[in-house]
Amino acid sequence: MATQNATVIIELHKVCKAFAKPSAEPLPVLKDIDISVTKGEILGLLGRSGSGKSTLLRIAGGLIKPTSGEVLYRGAPLAGPAEGIAMVFQTFALYPWLTVLDNVELGLDALGLSLDEARRRAMASIDLIGLDGFQSAYPRELSGGMRQRVGFARAIVSEPTLLLMDEPFSALDVLTAETLRTDFLDLWTEQKLPTKAVLMVTHNIEEAVLMCDRILVLSSNPARIAAEIPVPLRQPRDRLDAEFHGIVDEIYSTLTARSLESIGVHGQVHGGLAQPLPRASVNQISGLIEKLSAAPYAGNAELAQIAGALALEVDDLFPTAEALHILEFAVLKDGALKLSAAGRVFAQGNTDERKRLFREHLLRFVPLAAHIHRILEEREAHRAPRMRFEAELEDHLTRREAERTLRVVTGWGRYAELFGYDDKSRRFTVVEAAE
Amino acid sequence: MEHHAEVLTGGVWRQRIPGWRDVAATLLVLGVMVLIGVGAHQMVAPFVAAQQPAISLSPAALPLYTLRTMMRMLAALVASLIFTFTYATLAAKSRRAETVLIPVLDVLQSVPILGYLSFTVVFFVSLFPGNELGPELAAIFAVFTSQAWNMAFSFYQSLRTIPSDLDEASRSFRASAWQRFWRLEVPFAMPGLIWNMMMSMSGGWFFVVASEAISVGDVQITLPGVGSYVARAIQERDLGAVGWAILAMTIAIILYDQLLFRPMVTWAEKFRYEQTAAGIVPRSWVLELFRRSRLMTRFNERIGMGLHRAVRTPLVLPRTIREATPWSLPPRIVDVVWYSLIVAAIAYVVWALLRYAGSVLSLADLRIAASNGALTLLRVAVLIVIASMIWVPIGVFVGLRPNLTAIVQPIAQFLAAFPANLLFPVVVFLIVRFDLAPKIWLSPLMILGTQWYILFNVIAGASAFPSDLREAAATFRVRPWRWWREVMLPGIFPYYVTGAITASGGAWNASIVSEVVSWGPTKLNGSGLGAYIAQMTEAGDYPRIALGVATMSALVIVANRLLWRPLYRFGERRTRLD
């Protein structure tokens, strides 16, 4: 990519971003990110939610300043939103009080065009994106797909060189997303768009492989570029293609490797207490175990397969798979999930047996749960304020992660009847015998 | 003095624990008020009263009086809007300004408007000696203060809660501050702002009526208007004239509602951020008329185009408005200077206050003010309890029946807007007639006008109660007692608290005109803090007016902080599912 510098549209150099914390060291979200987007390509940023990929995209758009490192847009440092960069938002970000036409014209406000010229260009863009007839409608009258078309029209109306897309299809239903993707790719491959390059964020693996020429897989906490995967397939691409499958599997393997790595790393810090727990409810955990133990998987399945069969997004599947791995009900390896002996027993058990087994595993493999349990046992009143654990976790995790981890461990602990939690007093308590 | 729903529900409105800022702001506001009072006192000397027109009690004169009252309201509304756009924007955009402006606003909301009316009257009169403009401005200012704080708060809250995606979109399209203000900030704030304008307006009628006829010491003010008409009627003991005034005011309020607010609320619907279509779209025949009339449409298009051009201009505001300083000092130093200035200002005010108050007021004064305050506090508390016991069941009954709600809700809103001080003479007449004890029977006057806030908030809460929860309660045949305690009351609680805060704030304000009343030569004194302030106003005793106002403000602030806001937060936390 760096071969011909003239064709580089935007370049990120050793970009780091850390968010300040009131009482502790700033928390790094992005670390040493190097990206360059070249002319004519769609570059995908793929990662789990909360991996900082949206922050990265906003840094490229000049909306957020990096803590260190530099951003070069067409060779010059980027200081804030620039002419020639436009953005498509996950939530569409349409102004509900403006009509479709006015919303699209908004993309031209900063250019200071004459009213007639602005109208002409807006209509052309509306035409191109397939919105004609809707120009006088208000966003609330439109379906999600049509709303995002307005988002696209607004972004391309200023004829940007670089188009930034923040999970543009993830708020749409599957069919609508497919249509919009295809339409966009058609415009792109037929070179009807003025845009020279696209940088897009997604957490949908298939979408990334369908659209991008190159995919950067991000790891979490702090985000680094874990792998770069080229997609040398011709458009239009076919999901059933063997090569397509190969790339999807490769990404799944990369992601599992990253997720195992992060579990491993955190397992060593602070006696494992600060391990962030994935957002997985007990119902999701037992649901996945049951699915795995049943035919056709018989205890062993590829993640890509399960994701397809259960219509799960990566963001739903990975946390549950990680939870299984952490609790040692299954082993996550090379993009596949394999039930352990305990997992099989769990799948066969009745409610009480499951609870007992879950409790045992929670105590053995989740240091935080064991820690809370031990403190409650030690204390005479058998009570402990939530704040205390919050503070302990926040030394090592972000506020959001700490909050999530505590919520998850509370849910797990309640199910296992290992401890209770009283939201009124915000305290953990010992579970009283049910008799 | 009224805390409206928007202020309390505005998402991020996280009530801080009363901290140094609140204390400082309280000191600052009350101190400045006392100092202005002192200044005004000195200005009274060269004061020459304007030629006061005599007020005619003929019903034929009333339409013109009503019109003048309505114009005052409009002028105040415009002034409040300008204040809102500047003050709130500054508070939302500059962190340093925010640390001062917001606590000050918070305190100002709790200061009884009628209490400092005397100061402002004298102030404005001395600005334009011998001219009617002075009292006119004072009346407008009284209404302004009843509206501006709420509106500014609402706007500030909206600015702080602009959805991040819209914000990012406007930034990524490089909108200038001017474009952003008109394209994003004002439209986003519009529904809340208009709702607040409407609510403030309903409080405003009360104050415009009270401020049209007022005497401070030997300064007598009579502005032609409904308020002075009623004042004259009281002097003449003319109950028939009071009836005419009530009729005129009813028509004025209905006109305002139909011609101004209803079209605005309907129009503001399009600014709602939720992208789902609203359940019930308010209708307005006036707006429909405007939209359908061809002539009007053409006219509107012209104006619309002009505005559109104005809004599109990428006018760049001077940097100073965006962030503090024109010279590039390190922000830390600017902070230090800024906070030192604030501290110095507060220190000066406290010093001046102590020096001044020490020379005029004695400990006995404090004791009198405090005991009067306790009496009024007791009255407000008892009245709120009684009003709640009456209106909560009725509100729930009405709110659960959509057909009934459609009829009752506008009436309740109208009653809340109706200036209760016009009704006082009727009640006072009855008290005099039947020789009732004023200490007890004057009390209900305080809540006469503001109890409706409880009613219509409860109605709103009950009609917003999720129907699935109601159906669940019905299928499980929940018993009545349990139904009230565990189903309905928690459901309407946040709404009720909003209503009760407004009602109690209004009651404090009303106490100033309701604890001392007259009917012709007969004077009834119910004693209490309101009576104290009213008497001191009549005597032109500025230090004691200030003392009374400060005591009342302090009581209101304490009640808000210790009772209402914790209750509100509790209710809100309990009724959330996530």
Interface residues (C-beta under 8 A of the other chain):
Chain A: R58 G61 G62 L63 G80 P81 A82 E83 I85 A86 M87 F89 Q90 T91 F92 A93 L94 Y95 P96 W97 L98 L106 G107 D109 A110 G112 L115 Y138 P139 R140 E141 R147 R154 S158
Chain B: P163 D165 L166 E168 A169 S170 R171 S172 F173 R174 A175 S176 Q179 R183 L184 P187 M190 K270 F271 R272 Y273 E274 Q275 T276 A277 H308 R309 R312 P314
